[in-house]
Amino acid sequence: MAVDHTGSATHVRRDDAAGSLEVTGAAAPAESEAEMTARFEEFASLLSAYGFGELQTKKLQPAELPQEPCEAEAEGVGAPDGAPTHCRPWKCSEGKKQWSMQQRIRKEIHDLSDKEFKLYSDTVNQLYQREEAADQDNSTHLYDHTTKPSMVNFVTLHCASHVGHSHDNFYPFHRRMLLDFETELQKQAQDCSVTIPYWNWAVESHKFDQSEAWRGKRFGKLPFEQECVEDGVAGGWRYVHGDGEDMCLMRGGHWNNWTTDHYRSTLPSWTALQGHAESSTYGEFRQKGELWHNKFHCMVHGDMCSMVAPRDPVFYSHHSFIDRFYDLWQEKHPAEHQECAGCTMLPNFGFAAATEYVGALHPTGPGTTVPVSDPSIWVQYAPETYRPDIKFEEEQARLNQTTPKLKYNCKCPSTNGMSGARPRNFLRAVRRSPWVVGEHSALGAGAAPPTLGAGAAPPTLGAGAAPPTLGAGAAPPT
């Protein structure tokens, strides 16, 4: 059975019989509400064909945790195996293990040591090398904790995210996806400390293309033209396209002007993002936040500018930052932090209510706990210490205050029949004129320019003659 999935960036065709994924077409325009509703109804029909019947949003049932006997005052941590007790700490109370939430602390990518990033990079590569896991269900792409999904499985899940884009489900859908990817990393590394580093690209949006994140020790090169990724985390990665063609992971190109100030200015600064998080409602925050998120995707371009973006590890650090931005909005709006008026359910995750992954503010510390009905994970974002934007913004403010403004008082003659219109190069000519009055004057601050009497010819200099000079206090010739 072949199914067409239409995403906000590309058209994705998934053939369940062949187990293939084909991505074609250019960027699609944003959907209207009516188009989204029609697409969702079509998806509902598809799920009905798989035997799901009526769609329902549902709360998650609390997991049954083992009440294992233990010695007094003993404590420990659950194994990183994806089970309900995955990486959750426990303490012995009344002879039984009492489980608490796993704490996941995500750091900004510039704040990771090379050793920490290498552990992350090695683990991501091990997920890439996994064989694609068979779906437990062809429509939801769910996996239990005994399954080992690969990077390809996460790409497939993202391509089938019908209500995860251009919809209020955007933030909770990607929050859940990040949690699942992170769990797989911890399972693979057998290390509960492995988390997804977030990349706050907003603190260096003024020099996006020059970021250390594009060095070989991090994500690898961001090329000017579209090229295969050959260094960094995903250096040399290849995927099999839907038509069976072996293709490399692609990045770069499309804009061909990302070194210009105009290109850089398309991404907001961290100051602007913080201001938006402070003042917006959830609806405004989601719409504008998703727009900025889209811009980043297509500035990286290549596979990132499509629904197969999870092929590139940059995707996860980008979305980790987007989730950090969402966490900031929730922190600034404690009374409305669970607001998600348009949220429905997440078909890719067992039709759980999207509000389960809106989460709840932790009662005693920063960060968010998820899911709401059965909190098992506490996600925190370590504040970024890498802040090049502060110096950049201070420098811009200083220049704005100290840059001299040239003054002129001139009524220009008519040009091309437009009375009073200035020639196109007027301001440039004024700035270059040696007789501009002011501190840039050739005569010095406060000096008046020479004037010519009626009908007089301007003075000329003979060959090799030096220009006349004026002594201090001398009047210019008339």
C-alpha positions as CSV (number, residue, x, y, z in Angstrom):
1,M,0.0,0.0,0.0
2,A,1.5,3.3,-1.0
3,V,0.8,6.4,1.0
4,D,1.6,10.0,0.2
5,H,2.6,12.2,3.1
6,T,2.6,15.9,2.5
7,G,4.9,17.9,4.8
8,S,5.6,21.6,5.2
9,A,8.9,21.2,3.2
10,T,8.6,18.3,0.8
11,H,6.3,15.6,-0.4
12,V,7.2,12.2,1.0
13,R,5.9,9.0,-0.4
14,R,6.1,5.9,1.8
15,D,5.5,2.5,0.2
16,D,4.8,0.1,3.1
17,A,5.0,-2.9,0.9
18,A,8.4,-2.1,-0.4
19,G,9.5,-0.5,2.9
20,S,10.9,2.5,1.0
21,L,10.7,6.2,1.4
22,E,10.8,8.7,-1.5
23,V,11.2,12.4,-1.1
24,T,10.4,14.6,-4.0
25,G,9.3,18.1,-4.9
26,A,10.2,21.6,-3.8
27,A,9.2,23.4,-0.7
28,A,5.4,23.5,-0.3
29,P,3.6,26.6,0.9
30,A,2.1,26.7,4.4
31,E,-1.2,25.0,4.7
32,S,-4.4,26.7,5.4
33,E,-6.6,25.4,8.3
34,A,-9.0,23.9,5.8
35,E,-6.2,22.1,4.0
36,M,-4.8,20.8,7.2
37,T,-8.2,19.5,8.3
38,A,-8.7,17.7,5.0
39,R,-5.3,16.1,5.2
40,F,-5.9,15.0,8.8
41,E,-9.3,13.5,7.8
42,E,-7.5,11.6,5.0
43,F,-5.0,10.4,7.6
44,A,-7.8,9.3,9.9
45,S,-9.2,7.2,7.0
46,L,-5.8,5.6,6.5
47,L,-5.6,4.7,10.2
48,S,-9.1,3.2,10.1
49,A,-7.9,1.0,7.3
50,Y,-5.2,-0.3,9.6
51,G,-7.9,-1.2,12.1
52,F,-7.6,1.7,14.6
53,G,-11.3,2.7,14.2
54,E,-12.3,5.9,15.9
55,L,-9.5,8.3,16.8
56,Q,-9.2,9.3,20.4
57,T,-6.9,11.4,22.5
58,K,-5.9,9.6,25.6
59,K,-4.0,10.2,28.8
60,L,-1.1,8.0,29.5
61,Q,-1.5,5.3,32.1
62,P,1.1,5.4,34.9
63,A,3.7,2.7,34.4
64,E,3.8,-0.2,36.9
65,L,7.2,0.1,38.5
66,P,8.7,-3.0,40.1
67,Q,8.4,-3.0,43.9
68,E,11.6,-4.9,44.4
69,P,12.9,-5.6,47.9
70,C,16.0,-3.7,49.0
71,E,18.2,-3.2,52.0
72,A,17.7,-0.2,54.3
73,E,19.3,3.0,53.1
74,A,20.3,1.5,49.8
75,E,20.0,3.5,46.6
76,G,20.8,3.2,42.9
77,V,19.8,3.9,39.3
78,G,17.7,1.9,36.9
79,A,19.6,0.4,33.9
80,P,19.6,2.4,30.6
81,D,17.4,-0.1,28.8
82,G,14.3,1.9,27.8
83,A,12.1,0.1,30.3
84,P,9.8,2.1,32.6
85,T,12.6,2.3,35.2
86,H,15.1,3.5,32.5
87,C,17.8,5.6,34.3
88,R,15.5,6.5,37.1
89,P,17.1,6.8,40.5
90,W,15.7,4.9,43.5
91,K,16.0,4.8,47.2
92,C,15.0,2.1,49.6
93,S,12.1,2.9,51.8
94,E,10.3,0.4,54.0
95,G,12.2,-2.4,52.4
96,K,11.2,-1.6,48.8
97,K,12.6,0.5,46.0
98,Q,10.9,3.9,45.6
99,W,11.5,5.4,42.1
100,S,11.9,9.1,41.2
101,M,12.3,10.9,37.9
102,Q,15.4,10.7,35.7
103,Q,17.1,14.1,35.4
104,R,18.4,15.0,32.0
105,I,20.5,18.1,31.7
106,R,21.2,19.4,28.2
107,K,24.2,21.6,27.6
108,E,24.8,24.2,24.9
109,I,27.1,22.7,22.2
110,H,29.9,25.3,22.8
111,D,30.0,24.4,26.5
112,L,30.7,20.7,25.9
113,S,34.3,19.6,26.1
114,D,35.7,17.7,23.1
115,K,35.6,14.5,25.2
116,E,31.9,15.0,26.0
117,F,31.0,15.8,22.4
118,K,33.0,12.7,21.2
119,L,30.9,10.5,23.4
120,Y,27.8,12.0,21.9
121,S,29.2,11.8,18.3
122,D,30.3,8.2,18.7
123,T,26.9,7.1,20.0
124,V,25.0,8.9,17.2
125,N,27.2,7.1,14.7
126,Q,26.3,3.8,16.3
127,L,22.6,4.6,15.9
128,Y,23.3,5.4,12.2
129,Q,25.0,2.0,11.8
130,R,22.0,0.1,13.2
131,E,19.8,-1.8,10.7
132,E,16.4,-0.2,10.2
133,A,14.0,-1.7,12.8
134,A,10.7,-3.2,11.6
135,D,7.7,-1.1,12.6
136,Q,5.5,-2.6,15.3
137,D,2.8,-0.7,13.5
138,N,3.0,0.7,10.0
139,S,0.9,3.8,10.8
140,T,2.4,5.0,14.1
141,H,6.0,3.7,13.9
142,L,6.0,2.9,17.6
143,Y,8.7,0.8,19.2
144,D,8.8,-0.9,22.6
145,H,12.0,-0.7,24.7
146,T,13.3,-4.0,23.3
147,T,13.5,-2.6,19.8
148,K,16.6,-0.8,18.5
149,P,15.4,1.9,16.0
150,S,18.0,3.4,13.7
151,M,18.4,6.9,12.4
152,V,16.3,5.9,9.4
153,N,13.4,5.0,11.8
154,F,13.4,8.5,13.2
155,V,13.4,9.9,9.7
156,T,10.4,7.8,8.9
157,L,8.6,8.9,12.0
158,H,9.2,12.6,11.2
159,C,7.9,12.1,7.7
160,A,4.7,10.7,9.0
161,S,4.2,13.6,11.5
162,H,0.9,14.8,10.1
163,V,0.0,17.0,13.0
164,G,3.5,17.8,14.2
165,H,4.0,20.8,11.9
166,S,2.0,24.0,11.1
167,H,-0.1,23.1,14.2
168,D,-0.1,23.8,17.9
169,N,1.2,20.2,18.3
170,F,4.5,21.4,17.0
171,Y,6.3,21.8,20.3
172,P,5.0,18.7,22.2
173,F,5.5,16.5,19.1
174,H,9.2,17.4,18.8
175,R,9.6,17.3,22.6
176,R,8.5,13.7,22.6
177,M,10.7,12.9,19.6
178,L,13.7,14.3,21.3
179,L,13.0,12.3,24.4
180,D,12.8,9.0,22.4
181,F,16.0,9.8,20.5
182,E,17.8,10.6,23.7
183,T,16.6,7.4,25.3
184,E,18.0,5.5,22.3
185,L,21.4,7.2,22.8
186,Q,21.5,6.3,26.4
187,K,20.6,2.7,25.6
188,Q,23.3,2.5,23.0
189,A,26.0,4.1,25.1
190,Q,24.8,2.3,28.3
191,D,25.3,5.7,29.9
192,C,22.4,7.7,31.5
193,S,24.4,10.9,31.3
194,V,24.3,11.2,27.5
195,T,21.9,13.9,26.4
196,I,21.4,15.9,23.2
197,P,23.5,19.1,23.2
198,Y,21.4,22.1,22.2
199,W,22.8,24.8,19.8
200,N,21.7,28.3,20.6
201,W,22.4,29.6,17.1
202,A,20.6,32.9,18.1
203,V,23.6,34.0,20.2
204,E,25.7,34.0,17.0
205,S,23.0,34.7,14.4
206,H,25.2,37.7,13.3
207,K,28.0,35.2,12.2
208,F,26.0,32.0,11.7
209,D,28.2,30.7,8.9
210,Q,31.4,31.2,11.0
211,S,30.2,29.2,14.0
212,E,32.6,26.7,15.6
213,A,29.6,24.3,15.3
214,W,30.6,23.9,11.6
215,R,34.1,22.7,12.5
216,G,35.3,19.1,12.1
217,K,35.1,18.5,15.8
218,R,31.4,19.3,15.8
219,F,28.9,19.0,12.9
220,G,31.4,19.5,10.1
221,K,31.4,22.0,7.2
222,L,28.5,24.1,6.1
223,P,29.5,24.5,2.4
224,F,28.6,27.5,0.2
225,E,27.3,25.2,-2.6
226,Q,25.3,22.0,-1.8
227,E,27.8,19.2,-1.1
228,C,28.0,15.9,0.6
229,V,28.9,16.1,4.3
230,E,32.4,14.7,4.6
231,D,33.5,15.7,8.1
232,G,32.1,16.1,11.6
233,V,29.6,13.9,13.3
234,A,28.0,12.7,10.1
235,G,31.0,12.7,7.8
236,G,30.6,10.2,5.0
237,W,27.0,9.2,5.9
238,R,24.9,7.8,3.1
239,Y,21.2,6.8,2.8
240,V,19.2,4.7,0.3
241,H,16.7,6.9,-1.5
242,G,13.2,5.7,-2.2
243,D,14.1,4.7,-5.7
244,G,17.0,2.6,-4.5
245,E,19.6,5.2,-5.3
246,D,22.5,5.5,-2.8
247,M,22.8,9.1,-1.8
248,C,25.1,11.1,0.6
249,L,23.9,13.3,3.4
250,M,23.6,16.8,1.8
251,R,24.1,20.2,3.3
252,G,24.6,23.8,2.0
253,G,23.7,25.7,-1.1
254,H,20.3,27.1,-2.2
255,W,20.8,30.6,-0.8
256,N,24.2,31.3,-2.2
257,N,24.4,34.5,-0.3
258,W,24.6,33.4,3.3
259,T,27.8,35.5,3.9
260,T,25.8,38.7,3.4
261,D,24.4,40.8,6.2
262,H,20.9,40.5,4.7
263,Y,21.1,36.7,5.0
264,R,22.4,36.7,8.5
265,S,19.6,39.1,9.6
266,T,17.0,36.6,8.7
267,L,17.7,34.7,11.9
268,P,16.7,36.5,15.2
269,S,19.1,37.4,18.0
270,W,18.8,35.7,21.4
271,T,17.7,39.1,22.8
272,A,14.8,39.2,20.2
273,L,13.8,35.6,21.1
274,Q,13.8,36.3,24.8
275,G,11.6,39.3,24.2
276,H,9.2,37.3,22.1
277,A,9.0,34.6,24.8
278,E,8.2,37.3,27.4
279,S,5.3,39.0,25.6
280,S,3.6,36.4,23.4
281,T,0.6,34.1,23.9
282,Y,1.1,30.4,23.1
283,G,-0.5,30.8,19.7
284,E,1.7,33.7,18.8
285,F,4.7,32.0,20.2
286,R,4.1,28.8,18.3
287,Q,3.5,30.5,15.0
288,K,6.5,32.8,15.1
289,G,8.7,30.2,16.7
290,E,8.0,27.7,14.0
291,L,8.7,30.2,11.3
292,W,12.1,31.0,12.8
293,H,12.7,27.2,13.2
294,N,11.9,26.8,9.5
295,K,14.3,29.5,8.5
296,F,17.2,27.8,10.3
297,H,16.4,24.5,8.5
298,C,16.6,26.0,5.1
299,M,19.6,28.2,5.9
300,V,21.5,24.9,6.4
301,H,19.6,23.6,3.4
302,G,20.4,20.2,1.8
303,D,18.5,17.4,3.7
304,M,17.8,19.8,6.5
305,C,15.4,21.8,4.3
306,S,13.0,18.8,3.9
307,M,11.0,16.3,5.9
308,V,14.0,14.0,6.0
309,A,15.9,16.5,8.1
310,P,16.5,14.0,10.9
311,R,19.1,12.4,8.7
312,D,21.4,15.2,9.8
313,P,22.5,15.3,13.5
314,V,22.2,19.1,13.3
315,F,18.4,18.5,13.4
316,Y,18.5,17.2,17.0
317,S,20.7,20.1,18.4
318,H,18.5,22.6,16.5
319,H,15.3,21.1,17.9
320,S,16.9,20.8,21.3
321,F,17.3,24.6,21.2
322,I,13.8,25.0,19.9
323,D,12.6,23.0,23.0
324,R,14.9,25.2,25.2
325,F,13.1,28.2,23.7
326,Y,9.7,26.6,24.5
327,D,10.9,25.8,28.1
328,L,11.8,29.5,28.4
329,W,8.3,30.6,27.3
330,Q,6.8,28.2,29.9
331,E,9.1,29.5,32.6
332,K,8.0,33.1,31.8
333,H,4.3,32.2,31.8
334,P,3.9,29.9,34.8
335,A,0.2,30.4,35.0
336,E,-0.3,29.5,31.4
337,H,2.7,27.1,30.9
338,Q,0.4,24.2,29.9
339,E,-1.7,26.3,27.5
340,C,-2.0,24.6,24.1
341,A,-5.4,25.5,22.9
342,G,-5.0,23.9,19.5
343,C,-3.3,20.7,20.7
344,T,-4.9,17.4,19.8
345,M,-3.2,14.1,19.9
346,L,0.1,12.5,18.6
347,P,-0.8,9.7,16.2
348,N,2.9,8.7,16.0
349,F,3.0,8.1,19.7
350,G,0.1,5.9,20.5
351,F,-2.5,8.7,20.1
352,A,-1.4,10.2,23.4
353,A,-2.8,13.6,24.1
354,A,-0.2,16.2,22.9
355,T,-0.7,18.0,26.2
356,E,1.0,15.1,27.9
357,Y,4.3,16.4,26.4
358,V,3.5,20.0,27.0
359,G,4.7,18.8,30.4
360,A,4.6,20.6,33.7
361,L,7.0,23.0,35.4
362,H,9.1,21.2,38.0
363,P,7.8,22.2,41.5
364,T,11.2,22.9,43.0
365,G,13.7,23.6,40.2
366,P,14.1,24.8,36.6
367,G,12.9,22.7,33.7
368,T,9.9,20.6,32.8
369,T,8.6,17.2,33.8
370,V,7.0,14.8,31.3
371,P,4.7,13.2,30.6
372,V,2.0,15.0,32.7
373,S,0.0,11.9,33.8
374,D,3.1,9.9,34.7
375,P,6.2,12.2,35.2
376,S,9.3,10.1,34.7
377,I,11.7,12.5,33.1
378,W,12.8,15.9,34.3
379,V,14.5,17.9,31.5
380,Q,16.7,20.9,32.3
381,Y,18.7,23.2,30.1
382,A,22.0,24.4,31.5
383,P,22.3,28.2,30.7
384,E,24.7,28.9,27.8
385,T,28.0,30.5,28.8
386,Y,29.0,31.2,25.2
387,R,27.5,34.7,24.5
388,P,29.3,36.4,21.5
389,D,26.0,38.3,20.9
390,I,26.6,40.5,24.0
391,K,29.8,42.0,22.7
392,F,28.3,42.3,19.2
393,E,25.2,44.1,20.5
394,E,27.3,46.4,22.7
395,E,29.5,47.3,19.7
396,Q,26.5,48.0,17.6
397,A,25.0,50.2,20.3
398,R,28.3,52.1,20.6
399,L,28.6,52.6,16.9
400,N,25.0,53.9,16.7
401,Q,25.7,56.4,19.4
402,T,29.1,57.6,18.2
403,T,28.9,57.5,14.4
404,P,28.7,61.2,13.2
405,K,25.6,62.1,11.3
406,L,26.4,64.3,8.3
407,K,24.3,67.5,8.1
408,Y,23.3,69.1,4.9
409,N,20.9,71.8,3.8
410,C,20.3,71.7,0.1
411,K,17.4,72.1,-2.2
412,C,18.3,70.0,-5.2
413,P,17.3,71.0,-8.7
414,S,14.5,69.1,-10.5
415,T,15.6,65.8,-12.0
416,N,13.8,63.9,-14.7
417,G,10.8,66.2,-14.3
418,M,10.4,65.5,-10.6
419,S,10.5,68.7,-8.7
420,G,12.9,68.6,-5.8
421,A,14.0,65.0,-6.4
422,R,17.5,64.3,-5.4
423,P,19.8,62.5,-7.8
424,R,20.4,58.9,-6.9
425,N,24.1,59.6,-6.0
426,F,23.3,62.8,-4.1
427,L,24.0,61.6,-0.6
428,R,27.2,59.8,-1.8
429,A,28.3,63.0,-3.4
430,V,27.6,65.0,-0.3
431,R,29.6,62.6,1.9
432,R,32.6,62.7,-0.5
433,S,32.6,66.5,-1.0
434,P,35.7,68.1,0.5
435,W,33.5,71.1,1.4
436,V,31.0,69.3,3.7
437,V,30.7,71.5,6.8
438,G,31.3,69.8,10.1
439,E,34.0,67.7,11.7
440,H,34.9,66.0,8.4
441,S,35.4,69.4,6.6
442,A,38.6,69.9,4.7
443,L,39.0,73.2,6.5
444,G,38.6,71.9,10.0
445,A,35.6,72.0,12.4
446,G,33.8,75.3,12.4
447,A,35.6,76.8,9.3
448,A,33.4,78.2,6.5
449,P,34.0,77.1,3.0
450,P,35.3,79.5,0.4
451,T,32.8,81.4,-1.7
452,L,33.0,82.8,-5.2
453,G,31.7,86.2,-6.3
454,A,29.1,86.6,-9.0
455,G,30.6,85.6,-12.4
456,A,34.0,84.7,-10.9
457,A,35.8,81.7,-12.1
458,P,37.0,79.1,-9.6
459,P,40.7,79.3,-8.7
460,T,43.1,77.0,-10.6
461,L,46.4,75.5,-9.7
462,G,49.3,75.4,-12.1
463,A,51.2,72.2,-12.8
464,G,53.0,71.0,-9.8
465,A,51.7,73.9,-7.7
466,A,50.7,73.1,-4.1
467,P,47.2,74.0,-3.0
468,P,46.9,77.2,-0.9
469,T,46.8,76.8,2.8
470,L,45.1,78.9,5.4
471,G,46.7,80.1,8.5
472,A,45.0,79.9,11.9
473,G,42.2,82.4,12.0
474,A,42.7,83.4,8.3
475,A,39.6,84.1,6.3
476,P,39.0,82.1,3.1
477,P,39.4,83.9,-0.2
478,T,36.2,85.4,-1.8
